[in-house]
Amino acid sequence: MSRVIAIMNQKGGVGKTTTTINLGHALALAGKKVTLLDMDPQGQTATGYGVAATLPGLDEVLLDDVHLDELTISVKDNLTVVPAGKRLADFEHMTTGGSERAYVLQKAIAVSSLSEQDFVLIDCPPSSGLLGMNAMFAAAEVLIPISGDYLSLHGLSRMIQILKRAESLTGQTIKLWLVSTRMQLRRRLTQEVRNKILKYFPGRVLNTVIRENVSLAESPSFGQTIFDYKNTSAGAEDYSALAQDLLKGRTS
């Protein structure tokens, strides 16, 4: 049975897609079978692996009921990606289907071979609309990246409200994880923000801190993960450690 994890935050610029891309590769390098679902219409998870975001993908799953297995693309050993597709944003504006619209992805995963994977990571859009709800209803776990600034704390508060709403609608508990991203460890503010999330979310903050790193910012423009672009960088070291945190449940 796969661990389905939605990686989400309504605030942009916190490293959500960067985390999906590089955590996915780190888990694959650790020998785990991983599939990444690009649920953000911007399609940057796919392009981070050199896959065109406009290729048919989740848009056809959600809009046309195409089987997920038909759209999965192998990009690395142990690692596959399903692109967003150029029509994914259209799903957000659907007016037919009633409440069942929020469960389309969950049902698509259930009848696919993704249940045989060790991990399914869903890169979510920065919103709580229909795409985000589909991701949350399909996932048993949510990973929220938090950068080292106070605006991230406000975004986190909103995300917790959305998470509780999803739990009340599904009647299921969703396991919460937090990861500190884009951290400049010499800045006092960075430490203050991390200390606050450690205080209010004990046992939920993964141990590894993802440091601000130039190579992490550069690698997507080459269609590469940090491990392909510069595997000796701090970014590669941090995401390798984060993968182990997730595998072993290591928290601060």
RAHU-V707923 format. One record per residue. N is the residue number from 0. PSI is psi as a letter, one per 20 degrees, with the letter a starting at -180 (999 if undefined). D_FIRST is the distance of its C-alpha to the first C-alpha in Angstrom with 1 decimal. Layout:
<<N PSI D_FIRST> <N PSI D_FIRST>>
//
This chain:
<<0 p 0.0> <1 q 3.8> <2 o 6.8> <3 o 9.2> <4 p 12.6> <5 p 15.9> <6 o 18.8> <7 q 21.9> <8 p 25.5> <9 h 28.4> <10 p 30.8> <11 r 31.2> <12 j 31.8> <13 j 29.4> <14 k 27.4> <15 g 24.4> <16 h 24.2> <17 g 25.4> <18 g 22.5> <19 g 19.9> <20 g 21.6> <21 h 22.2> <22 h 19.2> <23 g 17.1> <24 h 19.5> <25 g 19.6> <26 h 15.9> <27 g 16.4> <28 h 19.5> <29 j 17.7> <30 j 15.9> <31 q 12.5> <32 p 11.4> <33 p 12.1> <34 p 13.1> <35 p 15.8> <36 p 16.8> <37 n 20.5> <38 j 21.1> <39 p 24.6> <40 i 27.4> <41 h 29.1> <42 k 26.6> <43 i 27.0> <44 g 23.5> <45 g 24.1> <46 h 27.7> <47 i 26.6> <48 j 25.4> <49 j 28.5> <50 p 26.9> <51 p 29.2> <52 h 27.9> <53 i 29.8> <54 q 27.9> <55 p 26.1> <56 c 22.8> <57 h 21.2> <58 g 24.7> <59 h 24.5> <60 g 21.1> <61 h 22.4> <62 h 26.0> <63 j 26.1> <64 k 22.8> <65 q 22.2> <66 p 18.8> <67 h 16.7> <68 h 16.4> <69 i 20.2> <70 j 20.5> <71 p 18.2> <72 p 20.5> <73 p 20.0> <74 h 21.9> <75 r 21.1> <76 p 19.6> <77 j 15.8> <78 p 16.4> <79 q 16.8> <80 q 18.3> <81 o 19.0> <82 r 22.5> <83 g 23.8> <84 q 26.5> <85 i 30.1> <86 j 29.8> <87 h 26.9> <88 h 29.4> <89 h 30.7> <90 h 27.7> <91 h 28.7> <92 j 31.9> <93 p 30.8> <94 i 32.7> <95 q 31.5> <96 i 28.5> <97 b 29.0> <98 i 26.2> <99 i 23.7> <100 h 24.0> <101 i 21.8> <102 j 18.8> <103 g 19.1> <104 g 16.4> <105 g 13.8> <106 h 14.8> <107 g 14.9> <108 g 11.4> <109 h 10.4> <110 j 12.6> <111 r 11.9> <112 j 10.3> <113 h 8.7> <114 i 5.3> <115 i 6.0> <116 q 7.1> <117 h 7.0> <118 p 8.8> <119 o 10.3> <120 p 13.7> <121 o 16.1> <122 o 19.8> <123 q 21.5> <124 q 25.2> <125 l 27.6> <126 r 28.0> <127 k 26.7> <128 b 27.3> <129 h 25.3> <130 g 23.2> <131 h 22.4> <132 h 21.6> <133 g 19.2> <134 g 17.3> <135 h 17.4> <136 h 16.5> <137 i 13.3> <138 q 12.3> <139 i 11.3> <140 q 13.4> <141 p 16.8> <142 p 18.6> <143 o 22.3> <144 p 24.7> <145 o 28.1> <146 r 31.1> <147 l 34.1> <148 q 36.3> <149 h 37.1> <150 h 36.2> <151 h 32.5> <152 h 32.9> <153 g 34.1> <154 h 31.2> <155 g 28.8> <156 g 30.7> <157 g 30.1> <158 h 26.4> <159 h 26.0> <160 g 27.9> <161 g 25.7> <162 g 22.5> <163 h 24.3> <164 g 25.2> <165 g 21.7> <166 h 20.7> <167 h 23.8> <168 h 23.1> <169 h 19.5> <170 j 20.2> <171 q 17.0> <172 p 17.2> <173 p 16.0> <174 p 15.9> <175 p 18.7> <176 q 19.4> <177 q 22.7> <178 p 23.9> <179 p 27.6> <180 r 28.5> <181 l 31.8> <182 p 33.4> <183 n 37.0> <184 i 37.3> <185 i 41.1> <186 p 41.3> <187 g 41.9> <188 g 40.2> <189 g 36.9> <190 h 37.0> <191 g 38.0> <192 g 35.1> <193 g 32.6> <194 h 34.4> <195 g 34.1> <196 h 30.4> <197 h 30.1> <198 g 32.5> <199 i 30.9> <200 m 27.2> <201 p 27.2> <202 j 23.9> <203 i 22.3> <204 o 24.1> <205 q 22.4> <206 g 25.0> <207 p 25.7> <208 p 28.3> <209 o 28.2> <210 q 31.9> <211 p 33.9> <212 p 34.2> <213 h 36.2> <214 h 34.0> <215 h 31.0> <216 h 33.3> <217 h 34.7> <218 h 31.7> <219 h 30.4> <220 i 33.9> <221 j 33.4> <222 k 30.0> <223 q 28.6> <224 r 26.3> <225 h 28.0> <226 h 27.0> <227 h 28.8> <228 g 31.6> <229 n 32.5> <230 i 30.3> <231 j 32.9> <232 r 32.9> <233 h 32.1> <234 g 29.4> <235 g 27.6> <236 g 28.0> <237 g 26.7> <238 h 23.5> <239 g 22.8> <240 h 23.3> <241 h 21.3> <242 g 18.2> <243 h 18.9> <244 g 19.4> <245 h 15.9> <246 h 14.4> <247 i 16.7> <248 k 17.3> <249 p 21.0> <250 r 23.2> <251 999 26.9>>
//
